[in-house]
Amino acid sequence: MDTLSIRIKIGDREYPMKVKTDEEARIRRVGKLINDKIKKYREEFGLEDRQDLLAMVAFDCMVEFLEIKEDHTEGSEQVKQVLQHVNKNLESLL
């Protein structure tokens, strides 16, 4: 895979990164989302401390991650139950 050297600005700092060519757009989108969250917390809560802002963004991201993970787990369990029901019905027909 080809790699690119890029710089992503998060908050007030730039971070050099080497990324796979096919992942560049996603990496840049993540940087933008982080900066949008930083801006949101800066405006909503009047925070200026970089560490506080990044801590709030990290916290917010983990809450979103856990919500998605729980939804996925719940959905997987429902699919499993439906498949078990279908399988049981098929077995009774055989």
N, C-alpha and C positions, 0 to 999 in steps of 0.2 A: 504494500500500500504506500502511496505517496503521502508525505507529510508536509505541512506548511508551518512556517514560523509566523505566529501572529501575536498581537498585543491586545489584551482585553483590559479595558478600564473598568474598575469596580470601585465605586466611591471616588476618592481622590487619587487613586494609585493605578498605575498600569502594570499589568502582569504579562510577561512574555510566556508564550506557550507553544509547544509543538503539538499539532493536532493532525489527525488523518484528514485528507482532503474532503472525504464524504461527510465528515463530522463538523466541518467549519461553520456551516450555517447554524447548526444546533448550538454550538459553543457560543457563537455570537448572540444568538437569541437568549441563551441563559444569562449572559452578561447583561443584556438589556433588561431582562426581567428582574435581576438582582438590583440594578440601578433604579428601576421603577419602584421597587419596594422600598429602597433606601429613601427615595424622594417622598414616597407616601408617608413613611414614618417621620421624616424630617418635618413635613408640612402638618401632619395630624397632631403630633406630640411636641413639636418644637425642639426636637432633639438635634444636637449638633455634634455630640461626641461620636466619633467614628466607631469606637468599640461598642457603644450602646446601640448604634444603628445596625451594625453588622450582627450583633447578638439578637436583636429583634427580628431581623431578616432570617437568620438561621432558625430561630424559634418558629417563625411563621412557616418556613419551608418544611420543617419537620412535622408540624401540625397537618399541613396539606398532604405530605407523604403518608402519614399514618391514616388519614381519612381515605385516601386512595387505596392503600393496602387493605384496610378493613372492608371497603366496598368490594374489592376484588375477591377477598376471602369469602365474604358473604355470597357473592355471585357464584363463586366456584362451588360452594356448598349446595346452593340451589340447583346448579347444573348436575352435580353428583346425585342429588336426590331424584331428579327427573330421570336420569340415566338408570338408576337403580330400579325405579318404578317401571320403566320401559323394559328393562332386562327381565324383571319379574314376570311381566305380562307375556313377553316372548317365550320364556321358559314354560309358562303354563299352557301355551299353545302347542308346544312341541311335545 
